[in-house]
Amino acid sequence: MGAITGPTIGPITGPIIGPIIGIIGGARPTKKEIATAEAVGRAVGCAGAALVCGGLGGVMEAACRGAKSAGGLTIGILPGADRREANPYVDIPIVTGMRCARNIIITRTAQAVIAVGGSYGTLSEVAFSLSFGTPVVGLGTWRVEREGHPPAPIVYADTPEDAVERALALVRGGRG
């Protein structure tokens, strides 16, 4: 039996995708949060960045839908062990069987995170991001403060486009 051969493309000398932006938010968002998440996803796709999220419904599905509408790449870090759990806009479903522990993978994979609305799961992702040094941009989400301490270093944005611009600036080493 002979060896299988094919064309070679040579070494990869640069990144094969742009920055990876995490989008986090609730599974049961408001209509406004759905529209916001879709606009964030669209802006991520337009910027040539990849989107990573939890891969399910709500904010995650809306963001993926927006990114896909702009030709973007979407990655879903799924809580269960079945790739069919992924929303229909996920290009790369990553099955973990890790339930909420997948939040660590999302926030470690992202080079910056944009939080849209959200509940306690989103708050945990914000906390993981901050503890890992992953920049966080907030859009209608948690404000984290502790008496006697400075506020958490979350950069707040006013619009989806502003949130993506700030996240990309933070990836490039700016202040957002």
C-alpha positions as CSV (number, residue, x, y, z in Angstrom):
1,M,0.0,0.0,0.0
2,G,1.5,3.3,-1.1
3,A,1.7,6.5,0.9
4,I,-1.1,9.1,0.5
5,T,0.4,12.3,-0.9
6,G,-1.0,15.7,-1.7
7,P,-0.1,19.3,-2.1
8,T,1.9,21.0,0.6
9,I,1.3,24.5,1.7
10,G,4.5,25.2,3.6
11,P,4.9,26.4,7.1
12,I,2.3,28.7,8.6
13,T,4.1,31.9,9.4
14,G,1.3,34.0,11.0
15,P,-2.0,33.7,12.7
16,I,-4.6,31.8,10.7
17,I,-7.4,33.8,12.4
18,G,-7.7,37.2,13.8
19,P,-8.1,38.1,17.5
20,I,-10.5,35.8,19.5
21,I,-13.2,37.8,21.2
22,G,-15.3,36.1,23.8
23,I,-19.0,37.0,24.1
24,I,-20.7,36.1,27.3
25,G,-24.2,36.7,28.5
26,G,-27.4,35.0,29.6
27,A,-29.3,32.1,28.2
28,R,-32.6,34.0,28.8
29,P,-31.8,37.5,27.7
30,T,-34.3,40.4,27.1
31,K,-35.2,41.4,23.6
32,K,-32.8,44.4,23.9
33,E,-30.0,42.1,25.0
34,I,-30.6,39.8,22.0
35,A,-30.4,42.7,19.6
36,T,-27.3,44.0,21.4
37,A,-25.6,40.6,21.2
38,E,-26.4,40.2,17.6
39,A,-24.9,43.6,16.8
40,V,-21.8,42.8,18.9
41,G,-21.4,39.6,16.9
42,R,-21.8,41.4,13.6
43,A,-19.2,43.9,14.6
44,V,-16.8,41.1,15.7
45,G,-17.3,39.4,12.3
46,C,-16.8,42.7,10.4
47,A,-13.6,43.3,12.3
48,G,-12.2,39.9,11.1
49,A,-12.0,38.6,14.6
50,A,-13.2,35.1,15.7
51,L,-16.0,34.8,18.3
52,V,-15.9,32.3,21.1
53,C,-18.9,31.7,23.4
54,G,-20.7,29.0,25.3
55,G,-22.4,27.9,22.0
56,L,-25.9,27.6,23.2
57,G,-29.0,29.9,23.0
58,G,-29.7,33.4,24.2
59,V,-26.9,35.9,24.0
60,M,-24.6,33.2,22.6
61,E,-26.9,32.3,19.7
62,A,-27.6,36.0,18.9
63,A,-23.9,36.9,18.9
64,C,-23.1,33.9,16.7
65,R,-25.9,34.8,14.3
66,G,-24.5,38.4,14.0
67,A,-21.0,37.1,13.4
68,K,-22.1,34.7,10.7
69,S,-24.1,37.5,9.0
70,A,-20.8,39.3,8.6
71,G,-18.8,36.3,7.5
72,G,-17.2,35.7,10.8
73,L,-15.9,32.5,12.5
74,T,-17.7,31.2,15.5
75,I,-16.5,28.8,18.2
76,G,-18.9,27.3,20.7
77,I,-17.5,25.7,24.0
78,L,-20.4,23.4,24.9
79,P,-21.3,22.3,28.4
80,G,-22.4,18.9,27.4
81,A,-21.0,15.9,25.5
82,D,-23.1,16.3,22.3
83,R,-22.1,18.7,19.5
84,R,-25.8,18.8,18.4
85,E,-26.4,21.1,21.5
86,A,-24.7,23.9,19.6
87,N,-26.8,26.7,18.2
88,P,-27.0,26.6,14.4
89,Y,-24.6,29.5,13.9
90,V,-21.6,27.7,15.6
91,D,-18.9,26.8,13.1
92,I,-16.6,24.9,15.5
93,P,-18.5,23.1,18.3
94,I,-16.1,22.0,21.1
95,V,-17.8,19.4,23.4
96,T,-16.5,19.4,26.9
97,G,-19.0,17.5,29.2
98,M,-17.8,20.0,31.8
99,R,-21.1,21.9,32.4
100,C,-20.2,25.3,34.0
101,A,-16.5,24.5,34.2
102,R,-16.4,25.3,30.5
103,N,-16.6,29.0,31.5
104,I,-12.9,28.7,32.3
105,I,-12.1,27.5,28.8
106,I,-14.1,30.3,27.2
107,T,-12.3,33.0,29.3
108,R,-8.9,31.4,28.8
109,T,-9.4,31.1,25.0
110,A,-10.7,34.7,24.5
111,Q,-8.1,37.5,24.2
112,A,-10.8,39.9,25.4
113,V,-14.4,39.3,26.6
114,I,-17.5,41.3,26.0
115,A,-20.2,40.8,28.6
116,V,-23.8,41.5,27.4
117,G,-26.3,41.5,30.2
118,G,-26.2,38.2,32.0
119,S,-26.9,36.5,35.2
120,Y,-24.7,34.6,37.7
121,G,-23.0,32.4,35.0
122,T,-22.0,35.6,33.3
123,L,-20.7,37.0,36.6
124,S,-18.6,33.9,37.0
125,E,-17.1,34.4,33.5
126,V,-16.4,38.0,34.3
127,A,-14.6,37.0,37.5
128,F,-12.6,34.3,35.7
129,S,-11.6,36.7,33.0
130,L,-10.4,39.3,35.5
131,S,-8.5,36.8,37.6
132,F,-6.8,35.5,34.4
133,G,-5.9,39.0,33.2
134,T,-8.3,38.7,30.2
135,P,-9.7,42.2,29.5
136,V,-13.5,42.6,30.0
137,V,-15.7,45.1,28.2
138,G,-19.2,45.5,29.7
139,L,-22.4,46.3,27.8
140,G,-25.4,46.5,30.1
141,T,-23.8,44.0,32.5
142,W,-22.5,43.6,36.1
143,R,-20.7,46.4,37.9
144,V,-18.3,44.7,40.3
145,E,-17.3,46.6,43.4
146,R,-16.2,45.7,46.9
147,E,-16.3,48.2,49.8
148,G,-12.9,49.6,50.5
149,H,-11.4,48.4,47.2
150,P,-11.2,50.0,43.7
151,P,-13.8,48.9,41.2
152,A,-13.0,45.9,39.0
153,P,-11.1,46.9,35.9
154,I,-14.1,46.4,33.5
155,V,-14.2,48.8,30.6
156,Y,-17.8,49.9,30.0
157,A,-19.1,50.6,26.5
158,D,-22.2,52.4,25.3
159,T,-22.9,50.6,22.0
160,P,-22.1,47.2,20.4
161,E,-19.6,48.9,18.0
162,D,-17.9,50.7,20.8
163,A,-17.7,47.5,22.8
164,V,-15.9,45.7,19.9
165,E,-13.6,48.6,19.2
166,R,-12.6,48.7,22.9
167,A,-12.1,44.9,23.1
168,L,-9.9,45.0,20.0
169,A,-7.9,47.9,21.4
170,L,-7.4,45.9,24.6
171,V,-6.2,42.9,22.6
172,R,-3.7,45.2,20.9
173,G,-2.5,46.4,24.3
174,G,-4.4,49.7,24.5
175,R,-6.6,50.9,27.3
176,G,-9.9,50.3,25.5
